Amino acid sequence: MITNNKSKKKNLMKAIILAGGSGKRLWPISSENSPKQFLKFLDHESLFQKTLLRFKNFKFVDEIVVVINKSFEKIVKNQIAEINYQKKTKILIEPDQRSTAGAILFSIKSLKDSGSIDEKTKLLFLPSDHLIFPKDKFLSYIESLNSLDLDEIIIFGIRPHKIETGFGYIKIDNKKSGSLSEVGSFIEKPSYKKAKEFFLSEKYLWNAGIFLFTEKVFEREIKKHSPNLYKFYEMSFQKLLENFSLMPKISIDYALIEKTKNILVQPLDVSFSDVGSWESIYDILQKDENENVIRGNVLTSDTKNSLIFAKKKVVSTMGLENIILVETKDAIFLAKRGKSQNMKQIIQKILNKCDD
């Protein structure tokens, strides 16, 4: 049930940024020790810093909570200091990496144990590596939801601006209240034919991986739909830390979001990129007169519609179209544009080779 809370004193939200991912799809510049959210390949700010700055002057969020693994602690502190971030910020270090369900459960349990939240505090969970603009329009959606008493999980969907097979989709069902709608179904990474149908329809949204709910709703829904996770949630905080590595490694989507019926979707009419592939990097960066995206010491001749990054060596190309070429100190990646979504296959082969 949704009720308007304007007559009551508003509780400020906590914005919880999940920054523990490895960003393997942007190999070789993104690695386990230096993942994409902390890289500055777009401009002088990393994606993580851009996520922080999105809330810099947003009065409805009183604290930023960053969830990471231990190996990222130094870089997170350095990047927060670099931008002279003044909003109250808390860093939570996961005992182990147990995917997004584990990160979310750990962060809620930690905030609850420290007395930072009560059961009705709104918790906004966001990835650390998305581009969303204009930010003021995005924040206006968040502000409108802050005036409501929510007893549901709210997810956020982006109106598609292109045919995209690399995203998950949300099918919108009946209108519920204001701009919120019921969720019909979830579709994971459709075929090109299906993605084209979704693009032409007004019933489908990209799943932005952004969630809003309270501790009360989370506890109730996780107890109902994921008892294997709930048994960790009902532990004392100290016992949770001791047993954290035993928790199922599962995404919040599979553990809860795609199971619960107590869920609504907020469409977002904003520009969005999850910067999750070299194709998405190509799409968002400025092109030269030959529609190339060039970084570093690169010389081209008769090369078109390509992305070429050079970090250490001089890279030259001739007579090529629609390629992705990325050179670093340790590796070279070359692919036809449109194929780099399958990066996980390459990463697995590299890992297998290292194990031999």
C-alpha positions in Angstrom: 0.0 0.0 0.0 1.3 3.5 -0.9 0.2 6.5 1.1 1.2 10.1 0.9 3.5 11.2 3.7 3.6 14.9 3.0 1.8 15.9 6.2 4.4 14.0 8.3 8.0 14.8 9.0 10.0 13.2 6.2 12.7 10.7 7.0 15.8 11.2 4.9 17.0 8.4 2.7 20.2 6.5 2.8 21.9 6.1 -0.7 23.8 2.9 -0.7 26.3 2.5 -3.5 27.4 -1.0 -4.4 31.0 -0.6 -5.5 32.5 -4.1 -5.1 32.2 -5.3 -8.7 35.1 -6.4 -10.9 34.0 -4.9 -14.2 35.4 -7.8 -16.3 33.5 -6.8 -19.4 35.9 -3.9 -20.0 39.0 -6.0 -19.9 41.9 -5.3 -20.4 41.7 -1.8 -18.9 39.4 -3.0 -16.1 40.8 -5.7 -13.8 40.0 -7.3 -10.5 42.4 -4.9 -8.7 41.3 -1.8 -10.8 37.7 -2.3 -11.9 35.8 0.0 -14.2 34.0 2.0 -11.5 37.3 3.6 -10.4 38.8 4.2 -13.8 38.9 7.7 -15.4 38.6 6.8 -19.1 35.7 9.2 -19.9 37.1 12.4 -18.3 38.8 13.5 -15.1 36.2 11.8 -12.8 35.6 8.1 -12.4 32.2 6.5 -12.6 32.2 6.0 -8.8 33.0 9.7 -8.3 30.2 10.7 -10.7 27.8 8.5 -8.7 28.8 10.3 -5.5 28.5 13.7 -7.1 25.0 13.0 -8.3 23.8 13.3 -4.7 26.2 16.1 -3.6 23.4 18.8 -3.2 20.4 16.4 -2.9 18.8 17.3 0.5 16.7 14.2 0.6 19.7 11.9 1.1 21.5 12.6 4.4 24.2 9.9 4.1 26.0 8.0 1.4 27.0 4.4 2.2 29.6 2.7 0.0 29.8 -1.1 0.1 33.1 -2.5 -1.1 35.5 -5.4 -0.5 38.7 -4.8 1.5 41.0 -4.5 -1.6 39.1 -1.3 -2.7 39.3 0.6 0.6 42.3 2.7 -0.2 41.1 3.7 -3.7 37.6 4.6 -2.4 39.0 6.8 0.3 41.4 8.5 -2.1 38.6 9.1 -4.7 36.3 10.5 -2.1 39.1 12.9 -0.9 39.9 13.9 -4.5 36.5 15.4 -5.1 36.4 17.0 -1.6 33.1 15.3 -1.0 31.3 17.0 1.9 28.2 14.9 2.3 28.3 12.4 5.2 29.8 9.2 3.9 30.2 5.7 5.4 32.3 2.9 4.0 31.2 -0.7 4.7 33.6 -3.5 3.9 32.1 -6.9 3.1 33.7 -9.9 4.8 33.5 -11.7 1.5 32.0 -11.2 -2.0 28.6 -12.9 -2.1 27.1 -10.9 -5.1 24.5 -8.2 -4.8 22.1 -10.1 -2.5 24.9 -10.5 0.0 26.1 -6.9 -0.3 22.6 -5.6 0.2 21.8 -7.9 3.2 25.2 -7.0 4.8 24.7 -3.3 4.4 21.2 -3.3 5.9 22.2 -5.5 8.8 25.3 -3.3 9.4 23.2 -0.1 9.4 20.6 -1.6 11.6 23.1 -2.9 14.1 24.7 0.5 14.4 21.4 2.3 14.9 21.8 4.3 11.7 18.4 3.2 10.3 15.0 2.1 11.6 12.5 -0.2 9.9 10.9 2.7 7.9 14.1 4.4 6.7 14.1 4.4 2.9 17.1 2.7 1.4 18.1 3.5 -2.2 20.5 1.0 -3.7 22.5 2.0 -6.8 25.4 0.5 -8.8 28.6 2.6 -8.8 29.3 2.4 -12.5 26.3 4.0 -14.3 25.9 7.2 -16.2 22.6 8.9 -15.7 21.8 12.4 -17.0 20.4 14.9 -16.5 21.0 14.2 -12.9 18.4 16.8 -11.7 15.7 15.0 -13.6 16.7 11.6 -12.1 16.8 13.1 -8.6 13.3 14.6 -9.1 11.9 11.0 -9.4 13.7 10.1 -6.2 12.3 13.2 -4.4 8.8 12.3 -5.5 9.1 8.9 -3.9 10.4 10.3 -0.7 7.0 11.8 0.1 5.3 8.3 0.0 5.0 5.7 2.7 6.1 2.6 0.8 5.2 -0.9 1.7 6.6 -2.3 -1.6 9.9 -2.7 -3.4 10.4 0.0 -6.0 12.6 -0.8 -9.0 13.6 1.7 -11.7 13.3 1.2 -15.4 14.8 3.2 -18.3 12.8 3.9 -21.4 14.9 2.3 -24.2 16.5 4.7 -26.7 18.0 2.0 -28.9 17.7 -1.7 -29.6 19.8 -3.4 -26.9 20.4 -7.1 -26.3 22.8 -6.7 -23.4 20.3 -5.4 -20.8 17.6 -7.1 -18.8 14.0 -5.7 -19.4 11.0 -5.1 -17.3 7.5 -5.4 -18.7 5.1 -2.8 -17.4 1.7 -3.9 -16.3 -1.2 -1.9 -14.9 -0.8 1.7 -13.6 -0.8 1.8 -9.8 -0.3 5.2 -8.3 1.1 8.4 -9.8 3.9 7.3 -12.2 4.3 3.9 -10.6 3.2 0.7 -12.3 2.9 -2.9 -11.5 5.6 -5.3 -12.9 4.3 -7.8 -15.5 7.5 -9.8 -15.9 11.3 -9.7 -16.3 13.1 -10.7 -19.5 16.9 -11.3 -19.3 19.0 -10.2 -22.4 16.6 -10.9 -25.2 17.4 -11.8 -28.8 17.8 -8.9 -31.3 14.3 -9.7 -32.7 12.8 -9.5 -29.2 14.8 -6.4 -28.3 13.5 -4.6 -31.4 9.9 -5.5 -30.4 10.6 -4.1 -26.9 12.1 -0.9 -28.3 9.0 -0.3 -30.4 6.7 -1.0 -27.6 5.8 1.3 -24.7 5.4 -1.6 -22.3 9.1 -2.5 -21.8 11.9 -0.8 -19.9 15.6 -1.5 -19.3 16.2 -2.7 -15.8 18.4 -0.1 -14.2 19.5 -2.2 -11.2 18.3 0.5 -8.8 16.1 -0.4 -5.9 14.2 1.5 -3.2 12.7 -0.1 -0.1 12.7 -0.1 3.7 14.3 -2.5 6.1 10.8 -3.7 7.1 9.9 -4.6 3.6 13.3 -6.2 2.9 13.0 -8.5 6.0 9.5 -9.5 5.2 10.2 -10.3 1.5 13.5 -12.0 2.0 11.9 -14.2 4.7 9.1 -15.2 2.3 11.1 -15.7 -0.9 14.7 -16.6 0.1 14.7 -18.5 3.3 18.4 -19.5 2.6 19.3 -15.9 2.8 16.9 -15.0 5.6 18.6 -17.4 8.0 21.7 -15.2 7.8 19.7 -12.0 8.2 18.2 -13.2 11.4 21.6 -13.9 12.9 23.2 -11.4 15.3 25.5 -9.1 13.4 28.7 -10.7 14.8 27.5 -14.2 13.9 26.7 -12.9 10.4 30.3 -11.7 10.0 31.6 -15.1 11.2 29.4 -17.0 8.8 29.3 -14.6 5.8 31.3 -16.8 3.5 28.7 -19.5 3.8 26.0 -17.3 2.4 24.7 -18.3 -1.1 26.4 -16.2 -3.8 23.4 -14.9 -5.7 22.2 -11.6 -7.2 19.4 -9.7 -5.6 17.4 -10.0 -8.8 17.3 -13.8 -8.6 17.1 -14.0 -4.8 14.2 -11.5 -4.5 13.3 -9.0 -7.2 12.1 -11.6 -9.7 10.2 -13.6 -7.1 8.2 -11.1 -5.1 4.8 -9.8 -6.2 5.1 -6.9 -3.8 6.9 -4.8 -6.3 6.3 -1.6 -8.4 8.3 0.0 -11.2 9.2 3.7 -11.6 9.9 4.5 -15.3 12.8 7.0 -15.7 12.8 9.2 -18.7 16.5 10.0 -18.6 19.6 9.1 -20.6 21.4 6.1 -19.2 24.4 3.8 -19.8 25.7 1.0 -17.6 29.1 1.4 -19.3 29.1 -2.4 -19.3 30.8 -3.1 -22.6 33.1 -1.6 -25.1 30.1 -0.9 -27.4 28.6 1.3 -24.7 31.9 3.2 -24.3 31.9 3.7 -28.1 28.3 5.0 -28.0 28.8 7.6 -25.3 32.2 9.1 -26.3 32.8 11.8 -28.8 33.8 10.7 -32.3 36.2 12.2 -34.8 35.3 12.9 -38.5 35.6 9.2 -39.3 33.3 8.2 -36.4 36.3 6.8 -34.5 36.8 7.0 -30.7 40.5 7.5 -30.2 42.5 7.6 -26.9 46.3 7.6 -26.5 49.1 7.5 -29.1 47.0 6.2 -32.1 47.6 6.7 -35.8 44.9 5.8 -38.3 44.5 5.6 -42.0 41.3 4.7 -43.8 39.8 3.6 -40.4 36.2 4.2 -39.6 33.5 3.5 -37.0 36.1 2.1 -34.5 37.2 2.4 -30.9 41.0 2.4 -30.4 42.6 2.8 -27.0 46.4 2.9 -26.6 48.1 3.1 -23.1 51.7 2.2 -23.6 52.6 1.7 -27.3 52.0 3.5 -30.5 49.0 1.8 -32.2 48.4 2.2 -35.9 45.6 0.9 -38.1 44.9 0.9 -41.8 41.8 0.0 -43.9 39.7 -1.2 -40.9 36.1 -0.6 -40.0 33.9 -1.4 -37.0 36.7 -2.7 -34.7 37.5 -2.4 -31.0 41.2 -2.3 -30.3 42.5 -1.8 -26.7 46.2 -1.9 -25.8 47.6 -1.9 -22.2 50.9 -2.8 -20.7 49.9 -6.4 -20.2 47.4 -7.2 -23.0 45.9 -6.4 -26.3 42.2 -6.9 -27.1 40.9 -6.8 -30.7 37.3 -7.5 -31.6 34.6 -6.7 -34.2 32.2 -4.1 -32.9 29.1 -5.8 -31.6 30.9 -8.9 -30.4 32.5 -7.7 -27.1 29.3 -8.5 -25.1 30.8 -12.0 -25.1 33.8 -10.8 -23.1 33.2 -13.4 -20.3 34.2 -16.2 -22.6 37.6 -14.5 -23.1 38.0 -13.9 -19.4 37.3 -17.5 -18.6 39.9 -18.7 -21.1 42.4 -16.4 -19.5 41.6 -17.7 -16.1 41.9 -21.3 -17.3 45.3 -20.5 -18.9 46.5 -19.0 -15.6 45.4 -22.2 -13.8 47.3 -24.5 -16.1 
